[in-house]
Every structure is written in structure tokens, then in C-alpha cells.
Amino acid sequence: MERISIEGFSVHGLLNAGMIDLFGYLEACGQRYHVAGAGIWNGLFASTEPDYIAKVQQALDERCLAVPNIAFDGCSVWADDAAVRSEQRAKALRNIAIAAELGADTVRIDWGVTAPSLNDEQFAHIVASYREYCDLAAKHGMRLGAENHFGASLDPELQLQVLEAVDHQHYGVLLHFGHWSRLAEQGDAMLAPHAMHTHIPADVIGEDLETCCRTLRALMDAGYRGYWGVEHHTARHEYVQLEWQVALVRRCLAFVAEGEVPITRNRVVNKLLVELKGDAQ
């Protein structure tokens, strides 16, 4: 089975509608999509108490699912208020322990800086915090790092600067394909050698197949051995959208492994749909 995972945020629309929970998501990963991994998002956790986490572990074992990543929101490294930073650090430490209990390969904790750049205080605090967190992650054989998610983390050169400063073999990047504020065409390739996990969004795999395949190739060439994380964002028709998205990832992986880019007519189809919608109005 391919090393594909469904990322938990993909079902946030169903979660908000009260139509799924963490256990339903795990069941869908194993039985509906037949993937090998569940990239859990902590928004799906109903509790962080030990008895609940034990039930999650049981559900993973019963479905033979690996946990290539847990993406933790609410515990970013930086906050402007020192008291909030302290609270977030306490949450981060607890979350690292939960990830270890669930046997996660990697942990995502964001920088938390919403501005497009880092000042000296933010940079120093981020570097020191990740060194501490990565020391803890290393004890459990995990890697830990940020995603190119928002704010300063969307700058690939800043990502490389933080990587160099943290200088820890257990620090990595959760590479969200094509999600950069600058150097958009180079960003994925620049960070590919440091990727610990991936998020492949629908707007890239579905609308910019050439870029997606180029990033897949860059990761393969860099020796990436992690999971290909399928993440959907629209909160609409999530069950069927994920089925479509997983199929596209599988198709691209098969072609890219042979040095090809699969033919796509998505842009032609999208243009036709726009025209048809205009005629209907």
C-alpha cells in the first residue's frame, strides 16, 4: 500500500456539522479510502485525558493505521503576550507527550508569527523553543517542526534560516505544497530536503498538476520517505472530494515514479464549467 495519509483537517466541515468525530474519521481512513496513515488534527480530539487517548490508540491499532503526523493548533511557539506564550508552551509539552503515546512519526507546532517576517526576539525564542521540543521528540523517535502555514512561515528563506539556527536532526518542516508568500515557484524545492511530512491540497493536485508533480519529484529526489498527506480545505462534500483527491495523488505518484506527468484536462473542463454556468444564468 502507498504511504498515503488522510489529514484530519480534511473533515472539519463534517466535524462542525456534528456529522463525524475522530473515530469516524479513522474508520473512513481505513475502510473508505484504504490508506495506510491518519494525519491527525487535534481539532478532532474530544478530550486529552488518558482514557480517551487510550481509546484513540485502540482505534488506530484495530484499523492498522500509522500516525505519520499530528498537527497541533492552539500551542504555537510565539505569542506577543508573554503569559500566552507560557500557556502555549504548557500545551505544547502536553501535546508532544500525547503524540508520543499515539506513536506519531512527526509533530507539527507552528511558529505563531502572523507578520510576514521575524524580529530578533521572535527568532531567538522560536529557535530556543524548537530545540527544547525537538530534544523531547527525539526521546520518542519523532521529528517536530512547523508548517508553511501562515505569516512569517510562508517565506521559504526564513524557513531555511530557522532550520539552520535550530540545527537539530529531529527538526523538520511540514511541507504544504505550493503555499508560499514569496519565491512561490522555488519554495517547495528549497524545503524538500527538510520535509518531515506533507500536505497536498486540492487546489494544487486538482488545478496545477505540473507544479504538484514537480514537488513530488523534488521530494523523491531528496530522499523523502514520509507519507503523502492528502488535505482538503473547502468543508464541502468532503467524503467525495477526498475520494477524488486520493485518487489523483495515487495517479500522480505512479506517473512521477516513472518520470512522467499525467495528462490532465482540468483547465479545459473548468473553463467549460464556467461557460455552462454562465449559459444557465
C-alpha positions as a Markdown table, in Angstrom:
| # | Residue | x | y | z |
|---|---|---|---|---|
| 1 | Met | 0.0 | 0.0 | 0.0 |
| 2 | Glu | 1.3 | 3.5 | -0.8 |
| 3 | Arg | 2.3 | 5.7 | 2.0 |
| 4 | Ile | -0.7 | 8.0 | 1.8 |
| 5 | Ser | -2.5 | 9.6 | 4.7 |
| 6 | Ile | -5.7 | 11.5 | 5.1 |
| 7 | Glu | -5.1 | 14.7 | 7.1 |
| 8 | Gly | -7.6 | 15.3 | 9.8 |
| 9 | Phe | -8.5 | 18.9 | 8.9 |
| 10 | Ser | -9.9 | 17.5 | 5.7 |
| 11 | Val | -13.2 | 16.7 | 7.6 |
| 12 | His | -13.5 | 19.9 | 9.5 |
| 13 | Gly | -16.8 | 20.7 | 7.7 |
| 14 | Leu | -18.3 | 17.4 | 8.8 |
| 15 | Leu | -16.9 | 18.0 | 12.3 |
| 16 | Asn | -18.5 | 21.4 | 12.6 |
| 17 | Ala | -21.8 | 20.0 | 11.4 |
| 18 | Gly | -21.7 | 17.3 | 14.0 |
| 19 | Met | -21.5 | 14.6 | 11.4 |
| 20 | Ile | -18.2 | 13.0 | 12.2 |
| 21 | Asp | -15.8 | 12.5 | 15.2 |
| 22 | Leu | -12.2 | 11.3 | 15.5 |
| 23 | Phe | -13.3 | 7.7 | 15.4 |
| 24 | Gly | -15.4 | 8.1 | 12.4 |
| 25 | Tyr | -12.5 | 9.8 | 10.6 |
| 26 | Leu | -10.2 | 6.9 | 11.5 |
| 27 | Glu | -12.8 | 4.5 | 10.2 |
| 28 | Ala | -13.0 | 6.4 | 6.9 |
| 29 | Cys | -9.2 | 6.4 | 6.6 |
| 30 | Gly | -9.0 | 2.7 | 6.9 |
| 31 | Gln | -12.2 | 1.4 | 5.4 |
| 32 | Arg | -13.4 | 4.0 | 2.9 |
| 33 | Tyr | -10.2 | 5.3 | 1.5 |
| 34 | His | -7.9 | 2.3 | 2.2 |
| 35 | Val | -4.9 | 4.5 | 3.1 |
| 36 | Ala | -2.1 | 3.5 | 5.4 |
| 37 | Gly | -1.9 | 6.6 | 7.6 |
| 38 | Ala | -4.1 | 9.1 | 9.6 |
| 39 | Gly | -2.5 | 12.5 | 9.8 |
| 40 | Ile | -4.5 | 13.5 | 12.9 |
| 41 | Trp | -5.5 | 17.2 | 13.5 |
| 42 | Asn | -6.0 | 18.0 | 17.2 |
| 43 | Gly | -9.3 | 19.8 | 16.4 |
| 44 | Leu | -10.8 | 16.3 | 16.2 |
| 45 | Phe | -9.8 | 15.4 | 19.8 |
| 46 | Ala | -12.8 | 15.4 | 22.1 |
| 47 | Ser | -10.5 | 15.2 | 25.1 |
| 48 | Thr | -6.9 | 14.9 | 26.0 |
| 49 | Glu | -7.5 | 12.8 | 29.1 |
| 50 | Pro | -5.5 | 9.5 | 29.3 |
| 51 | Asp | -8.6 | 7.2 | 29.0 |
| 52 | Tyr | -9.7 | 9.0 | 25.8 |
| 53 | Ile | -6.2 | 8.9 | 24.3 |
| 54 | Ala | -6.1 | 5.1 | 25.1 |
| 55 | Lys | -9.3 | 4.7 | 23.1 |
| 56 | Val | -7.8 | 6.5 | 20.2 |
| 57 | Gln | -4.7 | 4.2 | 20.3 |
| 58 | Gln | -7.0 | 1.2 | 20.3 |
| 59 | Ala | -8.9 | 2.5 | 17.3 |
| 60 | Leu | -5.7 | 3.0 | 15.4 |
| 61 | Asp | -4.5 | -0.5 | 16.3 |
| 62 | Glu | -7.8 | -2.1 | 15.2 |
| 63 | Arg | -7.6 | -0.3 | 11.8 |
| 64 | Cys | -3.8 | -0.9 | 11.4 |
| 65 | Leu | -3.3 | 2.8 | 10.8 |
| 66 | Ala | 0.0 | 4.6 | 11.3 |
| 67 | Val | 0.1 | 8.2 | 12.5 |
| 68 | Pro | 2.6 | 10.0 | 10.3 |
| 69 | Asn | 1.8 | 13.3 | 11.8 |
| 70 | Ile | -0.3 | 15.1 | 14.4 |
| 71 | Ala | -0.9 | 18.7 | 13.6 |
| 72 | Phe | -1.5 | 20.7 | 16.8 |
| 73 | Asp | -3.3 | 24.0 | 16.8 |
| 74 | Gly | -3.5 | 26.3 | 19.9 |
| 75 | Cys | 0.1 | 25.8 | 21.0 |
| 76 | Ser | 2.1 | 27.9 | 18.6 |
| 77 | Val | 5.6 | 28.8 | 19.8 |
| 78 | Trp | 5.2 | 32.6 | 19.6 |
| 79 | Ala | 2.5 | 34.9 | 21.0 |
| 80 | Asp | 3.0 | 38.6 | 21.7 |
| 81 | Asp | 1.9 | 38.3 | 25.2 |
| 82 | Ala | 4.4 | 36.5 | 27.5 |
| 83 | Ala | 1.7 | 35.0 | 29.6 |
| 84 | Val | 0.0 | 33.5 | 26.5 |
| 85 | Arg | 3.4 | 32.1 | 25.4 |
| 86 | Ser | 3.8 | 30.4 | 28.7 |
| 87 | Glu | 0.3 | 28.8 | 28.4 |
| 88 | Gln | 1.0 | 27.7 | 24.8 |
| 89 | Arg | 4.3 | 26.1 | 25.9 |
| 90 | Ala | 2.5 | 24.1 | 28.6 |
| 91 | Lys | 0.0 | 22.9 | 25.9 |
| 92 | Ala | 2.9 | 22.1 | 23.5 |
| 93 | Leu | 4.6 | 19.9 | 26.1 |
| 94 | Arg | 1.4 | 18.0 | 26.8 |
| 95 | Asn | 0.8 | 17.6 | 23.1 |
| 96 | Ile | 4.2 | 16.2 | 22.5 |
| 97 | Ala | 3.5 | 13.6 | 25.2 |
| 98 | Ile | 0.2 | 12.8 | 23.5 |
| 99 | Ala | 1.9 | 12.4 | 20.1 |
| 100 | Ala | 4.4 | 10.0 | 21.7 |
| 101 | Glu | 1.6 | 8.0 | 23.3 |
| 102 | Leu | 0.0 | 7.6 | 19.9 |
| 103 | Gly | 3.2 | 6.6 | 18.2 |
| 104 | Ala | 3.3 | 9.6 | 15.8 |
| 105 | Asp | 6.2 | 9.9 | 13.4 |
| 106 | Thr | 6.1 | 13.7 | 13.4 |
| 107 | Val | 4.5 | 16.6 | 15.2 |
| 108 | Arg | 3.5 | 20.0 | 13.8 |
| 109 | Ile | 3.6 | 23.0 | 16.0 |
| 110 | Asp | 3.5 | 26.4 | 14.2 |
| 111 | Trp | 5.7 | 29.4 | 14.7 |
| 112 | Gly | 2.7 | 31.5 | 15.5 |
| 113 | Val | 4.0 | 34.8 | 14.0 |
| 114 | Thr | 1.3 | 36.4 | 11.8 |
| 115 | Ala | 3.5 | 39.1 | 10.4 |
| 116 | Pro | 5.4 | 38.4 | 7.2 |
| 117 | Ser | 8.8 | 38.5 | 8.9 |
| 118 | Leu | 10.5 | 37.7 | 12.2 |
| 119 | Asn | 12.1 | 40.2 | 14.6 |
| 120 | Asp | 15.2 | 39.3 | 16.6 |
| 121 | Glu | 13.2 | 38.4 | 19.7 |
| 122 | Gln | 10.8 | 36.2 | 17.8 |
| 123 | Phe | 13.6 | 34.5 | 16.0 |
| 124 | Ala | 15.6 | 33.7 | 19.2 |
| 125 | His | 12.5 | 32.5 | 21.0 |
| 126 | Ile | 11.4 | 30.2 | 18.2 |
| 127 | Val | 14.9 | 28.7 | 17.8 |
| 128 | Ala | 15.3 | 28.0 | 21.6 |
| 129 | Ser | 11.8 | 26.6 | 21.8 |
| 130 | Tyr | 12.2 | 24.2 | 18.9 |
| 131 | Arg | 15.5 | 23.0 | 20.3 |
| 132 | Glu | 13.7 | 22.1 | 23.6 |
| 133 | Tyr | 10.8 | 20.5 | 21.8 |
| 134 | Cys | 13.0 | 18.5 | 19.5 |
| 135 | Asp | 15.0 | 17.2 | 22.4 |
| 136 | Leu | 11.8 | 15.8 | 23.8 |
| 137 | Ala | 10.6 | 14.5 | 20.4 |
| 138 | Ala | 14.0 | 12.7 | 19.9 |
| 139 | Lys | 13.4 | 10.6 | 23.0 |
| 140 | His | 10.5 | 9.0 | 21.3 |
| 141 | Gly | 12.0 | 8.8 | 17.8 |
| 142 | Met | 9.8 | 11.6 | 16.5 |
| 143 | Arg | 10.5 | 14.7 | 14.4 |
| 144 | Leu | 9.0 | 18.0 | 15.2 |
| 145 | Gly | 8.6 | 21.3 | 13.3 |
| 146 | Ala | 6.5 | 23.9 | 11.7 |
| 147 | Glu | 4.3 | 24.0 | 8.6 |
| 148 | Asn | 4.5 | 26.8 | 5.9 |
| 149 | His | 1.1 | 27.7 | 7.3 |
| 150 | Phe | 0.6 | 31.4 | 7.8 |
| 151 | Gly | 2.5 | 34.7 | 8.4 |
| 152 | Ala | 6.3 | 34.5 | 8.5 |
| 153 | Ser | 6.4 | 30.8 | 8.0 |
| 154 | Leu | 5.2 | 31.4 | 4.4 |
| 155 | Asp | 8.7 | 32.7 | 3.5 |
| 156 | Pro | 10.9 | 29.8 | 2.3 |
| 157 | Glu | 14.1 | 31.7 | 3.1 |
| 158 | Leu | 13.0 | 32.3 | 6.6 |
| 159 | Gln | 12.2 | 28.6 | 6.9 |
| 160 | Leu | 15.8 | 27.8 | 5.9 |
| 161 | Gln | 17.2 | 30.3 | 8.3 |
| 162 | Val | 15.3 | 28.8 | 11.2 |
| 163 | Leu | 16.3 | 25.3 | 10.2 |
| 164 | Glu | 19.9 | 26.3 | 10.2 |
| 165 | Ala | 19.7 | 28.0 | 13.5 |
| 166 | Val | 17.8 | 25.2 | 15.3 |
| 167 | Asp | 20.4 | 22.8 | 13.9 |
| 168 | His | 18.6 | 19.7 | 15.3 |
| 169 | Gln | 18.3 | 16.4 | 13.4 |
| 170 | His | 14.8 | 16.0 | 14.7 |
| 171 | Tyr | 13.6 | 19.4 | 13.4 |
| 172 | Gly | 11.8 | 19.3 | 10.1 |
| 173 | Val | 9.2 | 21.1 | 8.0 |
| 174 | Leu | 5.6 | 20.0 | 7.3 |
| 175 | Leu | 5.7 | 20.9 | 3.6 |
| 176 | His | 2.3 | 22.3 | 2.4 |
| 177 | Phe | 2.6 | 22.1 | -1.4 |
| 178 | Gly | 2.7 | 25.5 | -3.2 |
| 179 | His | 1.8 | 27.6 | -0.1 |
| 180 | Trp | 4.3 | 30.5 | -0.1 |
| 181 | Ser | 4.1 | 34.3 | 0.2 |
| 182 | Arg | 7.2 | 34.7 | -2.0 |
| 183 | Leu | 9.5 | 32.6 | -4.2 |
| 184 | Ala | 6.4 | 30.5 | -4.9 |
| 185 | Glu | 7.9 | 28.6 | -7.8 |
| 186 | Gln | 11.1 | 27.7 | -5.8 |
| 187 | Gly | 9.7 | 27.3 | -2.3 |
| 188 | Asp | 8.8 | 23.6 | -2.4 |
| 189 | Ala | 12.1 | 22.5 | -3.9 |
| 190 | Met | 14.1 | 24.7 | -1.4 |
| 191 | Leu | 12.4 | 22.9 | 1.5 |
| 192 | Ala | 12.1 | 19.4 | 0.0 |
| 193 | Pro | 15.3 | 18.2 | 1.6 |
| 194 | His | 14.0 | 19.1 | 5.1 |
| 195 | Ala | 10.4 | 17.8 | 4.7 |
| 196 | Met | 9.2 | 15.6 | 7.6 |
| 197 | His | 5.6 | 15.3 | 6.3 |
| 198 | Thr | 3.5 | 16.7 | 3.5 |
| 199 | His | 0.1 | 18.4 | 2.9 |
| 200 | Ile | -1.1 | 18.0 | -0.7 |
| 201 | Pro | -4.1 | 20.4 | -1.1 |
| 202 | Ala | -6.9 | 20.1 | -3.7 |
| 203 | Asp | -6.0 | 23.4 | -5.3 |
| 204 | Val | -2.6 | 22.1 | -6.3 |
| 205 | Ile | -3.3 | 18.5 | -7.1 |
| 206 | Gly | -6.5 | 19.4 | -8.9 |
| 207 | Glu | -5.6 | 22.6 | -10.7 |
| 208 | Asp | -1.9 | 22.8 | -11.0 |
| 209 | Leu | -0.8 | 19.3 | -11.7 |
| 210 | Glu | 2.5 | 20.2 | -13.2 |
| 211 | Thr | 3.6 | 22.0 | -10.0 |
| 212 | Cys | 2.3 | 19.1 | -7.9 |
| 213 | Cys | 4.3 | 16.6 | -9.9 |
| 214 | Arg | 7.4 | 18.8 | -9.8 |
| 215 | Thr | 7.2 | 18.9 | -6.0 |
| 216 | Leu | 6.6 | 15.1 | -5.8 |
| 217 | Arg | 9.7 | 14.6 | -7.9 |
| 218 | Ala | 11.8 | 17.1 | -5.8 |
| 219 | Leu | 10.8 | 15.2 | -2.6 |
| 220 | Met | 11.6 | 11.8 | -4.2 |
| 221 | Asp | 15.0 | 13.1 | -5.4 |
| 222 | Ala | 15.7 | 14.5 | -1.9 |
| 223 | Gly | 15.1 | 11.0 | -0.4 |
| 224 | Tyr | 11.8 | 11.8 | 1.3 |
| 225 | Arg | 10.4 | 8.6 | 2.9 |
| 226 | Gly | 7.4 | 10.0 | 4.7 |
| 227 | Tyr | 3.7 | 9.9 | 3.9 |
| 228 | Trp | 1.9 | 11.8 | 1.2 |
| 229 | Gly | -0.7 | 13.7 | 3.2 |
| 230 | Val | -4.0 | 14.4 | 1.4 |
| 231 | Glu | -5.6 | 17.5 | 2.9 |
| 232 | His | -8.9 | 19.0 | 1.7 |
| 233 | His | -10.0 | 22.5 | 2.8 |
| 234 | Thr | -13.3 | 23.5 | 1.3 |
| 235 | Ala | -15.6 | 22.0 | 4.0 |
| 236 | Arg | -18.0 | 20.9 | 1.2 |
| 237 | His | -18.8 | 17.4 | 0.0 |
| 238 | Glu | -15.7 | 16.2 | 2.0 |
| 239 | Tyr | -16.3 | 12.5 | 1.6 |
| 240 | Val | -16.4 | 12.5 | -2.2 |
| 241 | Gln | -13.8 | 15.3 | -2.5 |
| 242 | Leu | -11.4 | 13.2 | -0.6 |
| 243 | Glu | -12.0 | 10.2 | -2.7 |
| 244 | Trp | -11.3 | 12.2 | -5.8 |
| 245 | Gln | -8.2 | 13.8 | -4.2 |
| 246 | Val | -6.7 | 10.5 | -3.0 |
| 247 | Ala | -7.2 | 9.0 | -6.5 |
| 248 | Leu | -5.3 | 12.0 | -8.0 |
| 249 | Val | -2.4 | 11.6 | -5.6 |
| 250 | Arg | -2.1 | 7.9 | -6.4 |
| 251 | Arg | -2.2 | 8.6 | -10.1 |
| 252 | Cys | 0.5 | 11.3 | -9.9 |
| 253 | Leu | 2.7 | 9.1 | -7.7 |
| 254 | Ala | 2.5 | 6.3 | -10.3 |
| 255 | Phe | 3.4 | 8.6 | -13.2 |
| 256 | Val | 6.1 | 10.6 | -11.4 |
| 257 | Ala | 7.9 | 7.5 | -10.2 |
| 258 | Glu | 8.3 | 6.7 | -14.0 |
| 259 | Gly | 9.5 | 10.2 | -14.8 |
| 260 | Glu | 6.2 | 11.4 | -16.4 |
| 261 | Val | 3.5 | 13.9 | -15.7 |
| 262 | Pro | 0.0 | 12.6 | -16.2 |
| 263 | Ile | -2.2 | 14.3 | -18.9 |
| 264 | Thr | -4.9 | 16.5 | -17.4 |
| 265 | Arg | -7.7 | 18.4 | -18.9 |
| 266 | Asn | -8.7 | 20.2 | -15.7 |
| 267 | Arg | -8.2 | 23.7 | -17.1 |
| 268 | Val | -10.3 | 22.9 | -20.2 |
| 269 | Val | -13.0 | 21.3 | -18.0 |
| 270 | Asn | -13.0 | 24.2 | -15.6 |
| 271 | Lys | -13.4 | 26.7 | -18.5 |
| 272 | Leu | -16.3 | 24.7 | -19.9 |
| 273 | Leu | -18.0 | 24.6 | -16.5 |
| 274 | Val | -17.7 | 28.4 | -16.2 |
| 275 | Glu | -19.3 | 28.8 | -19.6 |
| 276 | Leu | -22.1 | 26.3 | -18.8 |
| 277 | Lys | -22.8 | 28.2 | -15.6 |
| 278 | Gly | -22.9 | 31.5 | -17.5 |
| 279 | Asp | -25.4 | 30.0 | -20.0 |
| 280 | Ala | -27.6 | 28.7 | -17.2 |
| 281 | Gln | -27.9 | 32.1 | -15.7 |
